[in-house]
Amino acid sequence: MFSKPNRSVAPRLRAGKTLAFRLTAAYSLAGLWLLLLGTASLYMVLRSELDRSTDLFLADKLHVLRTMLQQRPDDEDGLREEIELESAARRYEQFYIRLLDKDGAPILTTPGMTEQLDLAELVRRTQRHPERSISMKGKHGQAFRVASAVAAVGTPRVSYDTIQIAIDISQEEAVLRRYRLWFWAILLATSVLFPLVGYRIARQGIRPVEEMAATARRITSTNLRERIRAEGYPLELASLAETFNEMLERLEESFERISRFSADIAHDLRTPVNNIRGEAEVALARARTVEEYRDVLESSLEEAVRLSELIGDLLFLARAESPLKHLERQEVNVGELLGAVRDYYDATAVDAGILLVNAHDDELLSAELDRSLMLRAVSNLVSNAIAHTPPGGNVTLGATSEGEAIRIAVSDTGTGIPPEALPRVFDRFFRVDASRSKSSGGSGLGLAIVQSIMALHGGKAEIASELGRGTCVTLRIPAGAAG
């Protein structure tokens, strides 16, 4: 039974808010909040300044009356002019004053004060808050600011009088009402304008992201040549575009390598199978002698061994790339390991007319290694060196200590490798001379296996070569693996 695809992912994605919507909402809320905060602050400052101006006026009037009562208590005309006449001359912000003697009897009162204010209420409220200005409503609903103070009469003091003063602040309240009206009108207008402007800004801002998404949608396994043009993008998005392009380049290179790898696998597997099949068909075409059948079987066995080795190499590379691959580390004397490799290939080197030499310091060379894997890595290098060194040449195995690390080098005096081929020698199935390698049975996996083994040990393999002068492959094992 095939499992049904998960169809709940797409609806969840469609249900999510778009980036443009989220940015628009953020811009709008931030703008409205700042506008509300700014206008509210201005309103509070305006109200505070108006109240302060009124309080200063009241304090100034109280100070003038106190001074007159103290220094000129008998100047009734001056007091009457200050209390009864001055207010009548004002058209706006009229004020009212009442002067009471020590027994609470009115001495002077501004005309109209009784019609505008509840004097009993004024007395009660000012008695609770002496020497302070407070707000109260007049008989007709007007807003007033009122205050009361006690003033000494005469010098030296003869008695105390009470001064009650009230100022009509209806104009100030009208100003504040108009401010509040404009405030709500502006807030309403901006609540419509901010989302429109924010959405336009958001769309403009995410345009590069949409272009990147459009480019990504055009990319398939057969079309990896698409690139994002980052010209004119903001710095952050330009950096993202460059990173995306670098990723595409790596993917394109990886896909090309996989394609070459698949083609090489097919070719290298097909060749020995076709050879076995062809030899079997030829052998079965007519009756053969025992010796002829033996020759066919021997040839088929060679091809089978070659095929088995190739499959083994491929399986090793696949397992080496698995994150679950573990090394079986043990204390290994690198000098003894190189000696074992030399002994194994000594006869082959002699037959090829090549001198195989060991050059290392036994006392310094011990490390925690996977012995079987390191034997395989060094053996691959020696086998390659012997295969590409003409008779009379040398192959040298060396090892030195570099701090807490180990350096193993296999060098030869062979034909060398062209400079343009050096960057690819560790690629799978890569052959510098394809025809020669195939004729000699090489699969092009030897150096790839060496690199994989070094990666498992946390090290790396490096190669240096000159045409006609030889090649040197160096294996470096990091300090963590060295003993």
C-alpha positions in Angstrom: 0.0 0.0 0.0 1.3 3.4 -0.9 1.0 6.1 1.8 -1.1 9.1 1.0 0.8 12.4 0.6 0.4 14.8 3.5 -2.0 17.4 2.1 -2.3 19.4 5.3 1.0 21.2 4.7 -0.2 23.3 1.8 -3.3 24.6 3.5 -1.3 25.5 6.5 1.2 27.4 4.3 -1.7 29.2 2.5 -3.3 30.0 5.8 -0.2 31.8 7.1 0.0 35.5 6.9 2.2 36.8 4.0 5.4 38.7 4.8 3.8 41.8 3.1 0.8 41.6 5.4 3.0 41.2 8.5 5.3 44.1 7.5 2.2 46.3 6.7 0.7 45.5 10.1 3.9 46.2 11.9 4.4 49.5 10.0 0.8 50.6 10.7 0.8 49.7 14.3 4.2 51.3 15.0 3.1 54.4 13.1 -0.2 54.7 14.9 1.4 54.1 18.2 4.0 56.7 17.7 1.4 59.2 16.4 -0.8 58.5 19.4 2.1 58.8 21.8 3.3 62.1 20.2 -0.1 63.8 20.0 -1.1 62.7 23.5 2.2 64.1 24.8 1.6 67.3 23.0 -2.0 67.5 24.4 -0.7 67.0 27.9 2.0 69.6 27.4 -0.6 72.1 26.0 -3.0 71.5 28.9 -0.2 71.8 31.4 1.0 75.1 29.9 -2.6 76.5 29.8 -3.1 75.6 33.4 0.3 77.0 34.3 -0.5 80.3 32.5 -3.9 80.5 34.4 -2.3 79.7 37.7 0.4 82.4 37.1 -2.4 85.0 36.4 -4.2 84.0 39.6 -1.0 84.2 41.6 -0.2 87.6 40.1 -3.7 89.0 40.9 -3.5 87.7 44.5 0.0 89.2 44.9 -1.2 92.6 43.7 -4.2 92.6 46.0 -2.2 91.5 48.9 0.3 94.3 48.3 -2.4 96.9 48.1 -4.1 95.7 51.3 -0.9 95.7 53.2 0.6 99.0 51.9 -2.5 101.0 51.0 -5.5 99.6 53.0 -7.3 103.0 52.8 -7.1 103.3 49.0 -10.7 102.2 48.3 -10.7 103.7 44.8 -7.6 101.7 43.9 -9.1 98.5 45.2 -12.4 99.1 43.5 -10.7 99.8 40.2 -8.7 96.6 40.6 -11.7 94.4 41.7 -14.7 95.9 40.0 -13.6 97.8 36.9 -10.6 95.9 35.4 -12.5 92.7 34.8 -15.4 94.5 33.1 -13.0 95.8 30.5 -12.0 92.3 29.4 -14.0 90.5 26.7 -12.4 87.1 27.0 -11.1 85.2 30.0 -13.0 87.4 32.4 -12.1 87.1 36.0 -14.1 87.8 39.2 -12.8 88.9 42.6 -14.5 89.1 46.0 -13.0 90.7 49.0 -14.3 89.6 52.4 -13.5 91.0 55.8 -12.5 89.0 58.9 -16.1 88.1 59.6 -16.8 86.9 56.1 -18.9 89.9 55.0 -18.3 91.1 51.4 -16.4 94.3 51.1 -16.0 94.5 47.3 -17.3 92.1 44.6 -16.8 92.1 40.8 -20.1 92.8 39.1 -21.7 89.6 37.7 -19.8 87.2 40.0 -23.0 86.3 41.8 -24.8 85.4 38.5 -21.9 83.3 37.2 -20.7 81.4 40.3 -22.3 79.6 43.2 -20.4 81.5 45.9 -21.3 79.1 48.7 -19.8 76.2 46.7 -16.8 78.4 46.0 -16.3 79.0 49.7 -16.6 75.3 50.5 -14.2 74.2 47.8 -11.5 76.8 48.4 -11.6 76.1 52.2 -10.6 72.5 51.5 -7.8 73.7 49.2 -6.4 77.0 50.6 -3.7 78.8 48.6 -4.3 76.5 45.6 -6.1 76.9 42.4 -8.9 74.4 41.6 -11.4 73.8 38.8 -15.1 74.2 39.2 -18.2 74.7 37.0 -20.2 78.0 36.9 -23.9 78.2 37.1 -24.2 78.2 33.3 -21.8 75.3 32.8 -18.7 77.4 32.1 -15.3 76.2 33.3 -13.6 78.3 36.0 -10.3 78.2 37.8 -10.7 79.5 41.4 -8.4 80.3 44.3 -8.7 81.8 47.8 -6.0 83.4 50.0 -5.8 85.3 53.3 -4.2 88.8 53.1 -2.9 91.0 56.0 -4.4 94.5 56.1 -2.2 97.4 57.0 1.4 97.8 58.3 1.6 96.9 61.1 -1.2 94.4 60.6 -4.6 95.5 61.7 -6.7 92.6 60.5 -7.1 89.8 57.9 -9.2 89.9 54.8 -10.0 87.0 52.5 -9.5 87.3 48.7 -11.6 85.0 46.4 -10.7 85.0 42.7 -12.1 83.1 39.8 -11.2 83.2 36.1 -13.3 82.0 33.2 -11.2 79.4 31.2 -13.9 78.5 28.7 -11.6 79.7 25.9 -8.9 77.3 27.0 -11.3 74.4 27.2 -12.5 75.3 23.7 -8.9 75.2 22.4 -8.4 71.8 24.0 -11.7 70.5 22.6 -10.6 71.6 19.1 -7.2 69.9 19.7 -9.0 66.7 20.6 -11.2 66.9 17.6 -8.2 67.3 15.3 -6.4 64.6 17.1 -9.1 62.0 16.5 -9.5 63.2 12.9 -5.8 62.8 12.2 -5.8 59.4 14.0 -8.7 58.2 11.8 -7.1 59.5 8.6 -3.7 57.9 9.4 -5.3 54.6 10.4 -6.3 54.4 6.7 -3.2 56.0 5.2 -0.6 54.1 7.2 -1.7 50.6 5.9 -1.7 51.8 2.3 1.7 53.4 2.6 3.0 50.5 4.7 1.8 47.9 2.1 3.5 49.8 -0.7 6.7 49.9 1.3 6.5 46.3 2.2 5.8 45.2 -1.4 8.8 47.2 -2.5 10.9 45.8 0.2 10.1 42.1 -0.5 10.4 42.4 -4.3 13.9 41.0 -4.2 12.7 38.1 -2.1 10.0 37.4 -4.7 12.5 37.5 -7.5 14.7 35.0 -5.5 11.7 32.8 -5.1 10.9 33.0 -8.8 14.5 32.1 -9.6 14.4 29.2 -7.2 11.1 27.8 -8.8 12.9 27.7 -12.2 15.7 25.6 -10.8 15.5 21.8 -11.4 17.9 19.0 -11.5 18.3 19.7 -15.3 18.5 23.4 -14.9 21.0 24.5 -12.4 22.4 27.4 -14.4 20.0 30.0 -13.1 21.5 32.8 -11.0 20.1 35.7 -9.0 21.1 39.2 -10.2 21.8 41.0 -7.0 22.5 44.4 -8.6 20.5 47.1 -6.8 19.5 44.9 -3.9 20.0 46.1 -0.3 23.2 44.9 1.3 21.6 42.1 3.4 19.6 40.7 0.4 22.6 41.1 -1.9 24.6 39.0 0.5 21.8 36.4 0.6 21.7 36.4 -3.2 25.5 35.8 -3.4 25.2 33.0 -0.9 22.4 31.5 -2.9 24.4 31.7 -6.1 27.4 30.1 -4.4 25.1 27.2 -3.2 23.8 26.8 -6.8 27.3 26.6 -8.1 28.1 23.9 -5.5 25.0 22.0 -6.4 25.7 22.3 -10.1 29.2 21.0 -9.6 27.9 18.2 -7.4 25.2 17.2 -9.9 27.8 17.1 -12.7 30.1 15.0 -10.5 27.2 12.6 -9.8 26.3 12.4 -13.5 29.9 11.6 -14.3 30.1 9.2 -11.4 27.0 7.4 -12.6 28.3 7.2 -16.1 31.6 5.9 -15.0 30.0 3.3 -12.7 27.9 2.0 -15.6 30.9 1.9 -17.9 33.2 0.2 -15.4 30.6 -2.4 -14.4 29.5 -3.0 -17.9 33.1 -3.7 -19.3 33.9 -6.8 -17.1 30.3 -8.1 -17.4 30.5 -7.8 -21.2 33.9 -9.5 -21.3 32.6 -12.4 -19.2 29.5 -12.7 -21.4 31.5 -12.5 -24.7 34.0 -15.1 -23.6 31.2 -17.4 -22.5 29.3 -17.0 -25.8 32.5 -17.7 -27.7 33.2 -20.7 -25.6 29.7 -22.1 -26.1 29.7 -21.4 -29.9 31.3 -24.8 -30.6 33.0 -27.6 -28.8 36.3 -26.7 -27.1 39.2 -28.6 -25.7 39.8 -28.7 -22.0 42.7 -26.3 -22.2 40.5 -23.8 -24.2 37.7 -24.1 -21.5 40.4 -23.5 -18.8 41.6 -20.4 -20.6 38.0 -19.0 -20.8 37.4 -19.8 -17.1 40.7 -18.1 -16.1 39.9 -15.0 -18.1 36.3 -14.9 -16.7 37.8 -15.3 -13.2 40.1 -12.3 -13.8 37.1 -10.2 -14.9 35.1 -11.4 -11.9 37.9 -10.5 -9.6 38.1 -7.1 -11.2 34.4 -6.6 -10.9 34.4 -7.7 -7.3 37.2 -5.3 -6.4 35.3 -2.5 -8.1 32.1 -3.3 -6.2 34.1 -3.5 -3.0 35.7 -0.1 -3.6 32.2 1.5 -4.3 30.8 -0.1 -1.1 33.7 1.2 0.9 33.2 4.7 -0.4 29.5 4.6 0.4 30.2 3.3 4.0 32.9 5.9 4.5 30.5 8.7 3.8 28.0 7.5 6.3 28.0 9.5 9.6 27.6 6.3 11.5 31.0 5.0 10.3 33.3 4.4 13.3 37.0 3.8 13.3 38.6 0.9 15.2 41.5 2.9 16.6 44.5 1.2 18.1 48.1 2.2 18.9 49.9 1.8 15.6 53.6 2.2 15.0 53.7 4.1 11.7 57.2 2.8 10.9 56.1 -0.8 11.2 53.0 -0.1 9.1 55.1 1.4 6.3 57.5 -1.5 6.6 54.6 -4.0 6.1 53.5 -2.1 3.0 57.1 -2.1 1.6 57.5 -5.8 2.2 54.1 -6.5 0.4 55.0 -4.5 -2.7 58.8 -5.3 -2.7 58.5 -8.1 -5.2 56.2 -6.1 -7.5 58.7 -3.2 -7.4 61.6 -5.5 -8.2 59.7 -7.0 -11.1 59.0 -3.5 -12.4 62.7 -2.5 -12.0 61.8 0.1 -9.3 63.6 0.7 -6.0 61.2 0.8 -3.0 62.7 2.8 -0.1 61.6 3.5 3.5 62.6 6.8 5.2 61.2 7.4 8.6 62.1 7.7 12.3 60.7 4.7 14.2 61.0 6.4 17.6 58.7 9.3 16.8 56.0 7.6 14.8 53.1 6.2 16.8 49.5 7.2 16.6 45.9 6.1 17.3 44.8 4.8 13.9 42.5 2.3 12.2 45.3 0.0 11.1 43.4 -1.8 8.3 42.2 1.5 6.8 45.7 3.1 6.9 47.2 0.0 5.4 44.7 0.3 2.5 45.4 4.1 2.0 49.2 3.7 1.9 48.9 0.6 -0.2 46.8 2.5 -2.8 49.5 5.2 -2.9 52.3 2.8 -3.4 50.4 0.8 -6.0 49.8 4.0 -8.0 53.4 5.1 -7.6 54.7 1.8 -8.9 52.2 1.8 -11.8 53.3 5.3 -13.0 57.1 5.0 -12.4 59.3 3.7 -15.3 62.0 1.1 -14.6 65.0 2.5 -12.9 62.9 4.9 -10.8 62.4 5.2 -7.1 59.4 5.1 -4.8 60.0 6.4 -1.3 57.8 5.9 1.8 58.5 8.5 4.5 57.0 9.6 7.8 57.8 12.5 10.1 56.4 14.1 13.2 54.9 17.6 12.9 54.2 18.8 16.4 51.6 16.4 17.7 50.6 15.3 14.2 51.9 12.6 11.8 52.9 13.3 8.2 53.1 10.3 5.9 54.5 10.9 2.3 54.7 8.6 -0.7 56.8 10.0 -3.5 58.0 8.7 -6.8 60.2 9.7 -9.7 57.5 8.8 -12.3 55.8 10.5 -15.2 54.0 13.1 -13.0 50.6 14.7 -13.4 49.6 17.6 -15.6 48.8 20.8 -13.5 45.3 21.0 -14.9 44.5 17.5 -13.7 45.8 18.0 -10.1 42.6 19.6 -8.7 40.6 16.5 -9.8 42.8 13.6 -8.9 40.9 12.8 -5.7 37.6 12.7 -7.7 36.0 9.3 -8.1 36.7 7.5 -11.5 39.0 10.3 -12.5 42.0 9.1 -14.6 44.8 11.2 -15.9 45.3 8.8 -18.7 42.0 7.0 -19.2 43.1 4.6 -21.8 46.2 3.5 -19.8 44.4 3.2 -16.6 41.6 1.0 -18.1 44.1 -1.2 -19.8 46.0 -1.7 -16.6 42.8 -2.4 -14.6 42.7 0.9 -12.7 39.2 2.1 -11.8 40.0 5.6 -10.8 38.9 5.1 -7.2 42.2 4.6 -5.5 42.9 8.3 -4.5 39.2 8.9 -3.7 39.4 6.0 -1.2 42.6 7.5 0.3 40.9 10.9 0.8 37.9 9.2 2.4 40.1 7.3 4.8 41.9 10.5 5.8 38.5 12.3 6.3 37.5 9.5 8.7 40.6 10.1 10.7 40.0 13.9 10.6 43.0 14.5 8.3 43.5 15.2 4.7 45.5 14.1 1.6 47.5 16.5 -0.5 49.3 16.0 -3.8 52.1 17.8 -5.6 53.5 16.8 -9.0 55.7 17.8 -11.9 55.5 16.3 -15.3 58.5 14.1 -16.0 59.9 14.5 -12.4 57.4 12.6 -10.2 54.6 12.9 -7.7 54.4 13.2 -3.9 51.2 12.4 -2.0 51.1 13.6 1.7 48.8 12.2 4.4 48.4 14.5 7.4 46.8 13.0 10.6 45.7 15.8 13.1 47.0 16.1 16.6 43.9 14.4 18.0 44.8 11.2 16.3 48.5 11.3 17.1 50.0 9.4 20.0 
